[in-house]
Amino acid sequence: MRHCFMSNQRYYGLLKSFLLDQGISVITTVNVYELEEATELARKLTGIEVRDTVPSDTLEMADEVRLIDVTPETLLERLSNGHLQQDNPKLFQRGNLGKLRELALRLVAEGVNDSLEKYREEAGLLGPSGATERILVSAQYHWNGSIYVRRGQQIAKRLGGELLVVTFFNPQKPLSKEAATFKRSLVQMVEKVEGKFVEIPISSRRSLPAKLVKYAVEHNVTRIVIGHSKQSRWQEWRKGSVVNGLLKKISNVDLFFVADRAER
């Protein structure tokens, strides 16, 4: 059943009411740039305009999704041999074929990861599965905070993972003007690199390791980036050591310590 020449809602209704609800199995194919959730991104990446799209719910209804993956070179060879029809000149460009291939791989990988996380949740399994890299940066409203975020973003980019940035604040102590300025800069930086920014309230510095570990476990974090400055024994006793607290409380997560450059 083709999705062209009918609205998304009508296509979805026909597929569900007249086929799936009647116990009829459906095997079909779709181009990645025709999926409603990927249309806009595909347009930005390739310039390909799509008039008719397939509703996102359709893909979610599928019991099984298979990716038919071939290289851009193979498709171009098939086109030159007359085995494919060229409806859109922008589609059969080597660069655009590569971008669409990457987009398709990403969508299928996200589906696999969602299924894995659902299974782990039902099985009561906690902590990272290792299927997706999630980099957590613990920053502060200080000029060093931007250094930690950049380091975390470099790791996330290299591993193809997600970037999460958390800061901790005491609700009883309002931010200074300087700290508020650093906060705005930090938020803008995280948005620019398409990360996620979260503020977590704490009552004291000693509770920071526990709060950080709790957030990391809940979000299946695989690596943590945090600043590390030298403290005297007296300072560790009075304020507590965040590093020592993390090492005692967390497992199966890699820790990356960034030196405090203010000490140099």
C-alpha positions in Angstrom: 0.0 0.0 0.0 1.6 3.2 -1.1 1.6 6.2 1.2 1.4 8.7 -1.7 -1.8 10.6 -2.5 -3.2 10.3 1.0 -2.7 12.2 4.2 -0.6 10.9 7.0 -3.6 10.3 9.3 -5.5 8.5 6.5 -2.5 6.3 5.7 -2.1 5.4 9.4 -5.8 4.7 9.8 -6.0 2.4 6.8 -2.9 0.5 7.7 -4.1 -0.1 11.3 -7.8 -0.7 10.8 -8.0 -2.6 7.5 -4.8 -4.6 7.7 -3.0 -5.0 11.1 -6.2 -5.2 13.2 -7.5 -8.0 10.8 -4.3 -10.0 11.5 -2.8 -9.3 8.0 0.9 -9.1 8.0 2.4 -6.2 6.0 5.9 -6.2 4.4 6.9 -2.9 2.9 9.8 -0.6 2.1 10.4 3.1 2.7 13.1 5.6 2.0 14.7 7.1 5.1 14.1 10.7 3.8 10.3 9.9 3.5 10.0 9.2 7.3 8.2 12.0 9.0 10.7 12.2 11.8 13.7 12.4 9.4 12.3 14.6 6.6 13.4 17.9 7.9 16.9 16.7 8.8 17.3 15.0 5.5 16.3 18.3 3.7 18.9 20.2 5.7 21.6 17.7 4.9 20.9 17.0 1.3 18.4 19.6 0.0 15.9 16.9 -1.0 12.3 18.2 -0.7 9.7 15.6 0.1 6.0 16.2 -0.4 4.6 12.9 0.8 5.8 11.4 4.1 5.3 8.3 6.2 4.0 8.9 9.8 6.5 8.2 12.5 4.0 5.9 14.3 4.1 3.6 11.3 7.7 2.6 12.0 7.0 2.2 15.7 4.2 -0.3 14.9 6.6 -2.6 13.1 7.5 -5.9 14.7 10.8 -5.9 12.8 12.8 -3.3 11.0 15.6 -4.3 8.6 18.1 -1.9 7.1 18.9 -2.5 3.4 22.4 -1.0 3.4 24.6 -0.6 0.3 27.4 1.8 -0.4 26.9 5.0 -2.5 29.3 3.5 -5.0 27.1 0.4 -5.5 24.0 2.6 -6.0 25.7 4.8 -8.5 26.9 1.7 -10.4 23.4 0.3 -10.5 22.1 3.7 -11.8 24.7 3.8 -14.6 23.7 0.2 -15.6 20.1 1.3 -15.9 18.9 -0.8 -12.9 17.5 2.3 -11.0 15.2 5.1 -12.0 16.5 8.6 -11.2 13.5 10.7 -10.1 15.4 13.3 -8.2 18.9 14.5 -9.4 19.9 15.5 -5.9 19.4 12.0 -4.6 22.0 10.3 -6.7 24.9 12.4 -5.6 27.7 10.6 -3.8 27.8 13.0 -0.9 24.0 12.9 -0.4 23.9 9.1 -0.6 26.5 9.0 2.1 24.5 11.4 4.4 21.3 9.4 3.9 23.1 6.2 4.6 24.4 7.6 7.9 21.0 8.9 8.8 19.4 5.5 8.2 22.0 3.7 10.3 21.5 6.2 13.1 17.7 5.7 13.1 18.0 1.9 13.2 20.7 2.1 16.0 18.4 4.4 18.1 15.6 1.8 17.7 17.9 -1.0 18.8 19.1 1.0 21.8 15.5 1.8 22.9 14.6 -1.9 22.8 17.7 -2.8 24.8 17.0 -0.1 27.4 13.3 -1.3 27.7 14.5 -4.9 28.2 17.1 -3.9 30.8 14.4 -1.8 32.6 12.0 -4.8 32.7 14.8 -7.0 33.9 15.8 -4.6 36.7 19.3 -4.1 35.3 20.9 -0.8 36.3 23.9 1.1 35.0 25.3 1.5 31.5 24.8 -1.3 28.9 27.7 -0.1 26.8 25.5 0.0 23.7 25.5 3.8 23.7 28.2 6.1 24.9 26.9 8.8 27.3 29.4 11.3 28.5 28.6 13.2 31.7 30.5 16.4 32.5 30.3 17.8 36.0 30.9 21.5 35.6 30.8 24.6 37.8 30.0 28.3 37.2 33.7 29.2 36.8 35.9 29.8 33.9 37.2 26.2 34.3 33.7 25.0 33.5 34.0 25.7 29.8 37.2 23.7 29.7 35.5 20.6 31.2 32.6 20.9 28.7 34.9 21.2 25.7 36.9 18.1 26.9 33.6 16.2 27.4 32.4 17.3 23.9 35.6 16.1 22.3 35.2 12.6 23.9 31.5 12.5 22.9 32.3 13.5 19.3 35.1 10.9 19.0 32.9 8.1 20.4 29.7 9.2 18.6 28.0 9.5 22.0 25.6 11.9 23.8 26.8 14.8 26.0 25.2 15.5 29.3 26.4 18.4 31.5 25.4 18.9 35.1 26.1 21.6 37.6 25.3 21.7 41.3 23.9 24.6 43.3 22.8 25.4 46.8 19.2 26.8 46.7 19.9 28.7 49.9 22.8 30.6 48.3 22.0 32.9 45.3 24.4 33.1 42.5 26.8 36.0 42.3 26.8 38.2 39.2 30.1 36.6 38.1 28.6 33.1 38.5 25.4 34.1 36.7 27.5 35.3 33.8 29.5 32.0 33.7 26.2 30.1 33.8 24.8 31.9 30.7 28.0 31.2 28.9 28.0 27.5 29.9 24.4 27.0 28.8 25.0 28.6 25.4 28.1 26.4 24.9 26.1 23.2 25.8 23.3 24.2 23.4 25.8 24.9 20.6 27.2 21.4 20.8 23.7 19.9 21.1 24.2 18.6 24.6 21.8 18.4 27.6 22.2 20.8 30.5 20.8 20.1 34.0 21.1 21.8 37.4 21.0 19.6 40.5 20.4 21.1 43.9 22.6 20.0 46.8 22.6 21.0 50.5 26.4 20.6 51.0 29.6 19.7 49.1 29.7 16.3 50.8 26.4 15.2 49.1 27.8 16.0 45.6 29.4 12.5 44.9 26.2 10.7 45.8 24.0 13.0 43.7 26.4 12.7 40.7 26.5 8.9 40.9 22.7 8.8 41.2 22.2 10.9 38.1 24.9 8.8 36.2 23.2 5.5 37.1 19.7 6.8 36.2 20.9 8.0 32.8 23.1 5.0 31.9 26.3 7.2 31.8 29.4 5.4 30.5 32.0 8.1 31.2 32.3 11.0 33.6 34.5 14.1 33.1 35.2 16.1 36.2 37.7 18.7 37.4 40.4 17.8 39.9 42.2 20.2 42.1 44.8 19.5 44.9 43.5 19.8 48.4 45.2 19.7 51.7 44.3 17.0 54.3 42.6 19.7 56.3 40.5 20.8 53.3 39.5 17.2 52.5 38.5 16.6 56.1 36.5 19.9 56.3 34.8 19.9 52.9 35.1 16.3 51.7 36.8 15.0 48.6 34.6 14.7 45.5 37.1 12.4 43.7 37.4 10.0 46.6 33.6 10.0 47.0 33.1 9.1 43.4 35.7 6.3 43.4 34.0 4.7 46.4 30.5 4.9 45.1 30.6 4.2 41.4 31.5 1.2 39.2 31.5 0.2 35.5 31.9 3.9 34.6 35.2 5.5 33.3 36.3 8.6 35.2 38.3 11.4 33.4 39.9 14.0 35.7 40.8 17.4 34.2 43.5 19.3 36.1 42.6 22.6 37.6 44.7 25.0 35.4 44.4 27.8 37.9 47.0 25.9 40.0 49.6 26.2 37.3 
